[in-house]
Amino acid sequence: MVAATTERFGPELAALLERSRVWVNGVAAGSDTPLSAEDEVAILPPVSGG
């Protein structure tokens, strides 16, 4: 997933994916999770609170 993202959208989005939680179709995904055109991808960036 990360390699394909880098090819299509550039290294900036790939860097964000490395620091974020990624879910595909409601399930936690890893960097090797395959994607299809019908998949729903959610990117949850790191947050801080206090």
C-alpha positions as CSV (number, residue, x, y, z in Angstrom):
1,M,0.0,0.0,0.0
2,V,2.7,2.5,0.9
3,A,4.8,1.8,-2.3
4,A,1.7,2.2,-4.5
5,T,0.8,5.4,-2.7
6,T,4.3,6.9,-3.2
7,E,4.1,6.1,-6.9
8,R,0.7,7.7,-7.3
9,F,0.7,10.6,-4.8
10,G,4.3,11.3,-3.9
11,P,6.5,10.9,-0.9
12,E,4.7,13.4,1.3
13,L,1.5,11.3,1.6
14,A,3.6,8.1,2.0
15,A,5.4,9.8,4.9
16,L,2.1,10.7,6.5
17,L,0.9,7.0,6.2
18,E,4.0,5.9,8.0
19,R,3.0,8.0,11.0
20,S,-0.7,7.4,10.9
21,R,-3.2,4.7,11.6
22,V,-4.7,3.4,8.3
23,W,-8.0,1.4,8.1
24,V,-9.3,-0.3,5.0
25,N,-13.0,-1.1,4.9
26,G,-13.2,-0.6,8.7
27,V,-10.3,-2.9,9.5
28,A,-6.8,-1.9,10.6
29,A,-4.4,-2.2,7.7
30,G,-0.7,-2.7,7.4
31,S,1.8,-1.4,4.9
32,D,1.4,-4.5,2.8
33,T,-2.4,-4.5,2.7
34,P,-3.6,-4.8,-0.9
35,L,-6.1,-2.2,-2.2
36,S,-8.8,-2.3,-4.8
37,A,-10.7,0.5,-6.5
38,E,-13.8,-0.3,-4.3
39,D,-12.0,-0.1,-0.9
40,E,-12.7,2.7,1.6
41,V,-9.5,4.0,3.1
42,A,-9.4,6.0,6.3
43,I,-6.2,7.8,7.4
44,L,-6.1,8.8,11.0
45,P,-3.1,11.1,11.6
46,P,-1.4,11.2,15.0
47,V,-3.0,13.5,17.5
48,S,-2.0,14.9,20.9
49,G,-4.1,16.1,23.7
50,G,-3.8,17.4,27.1
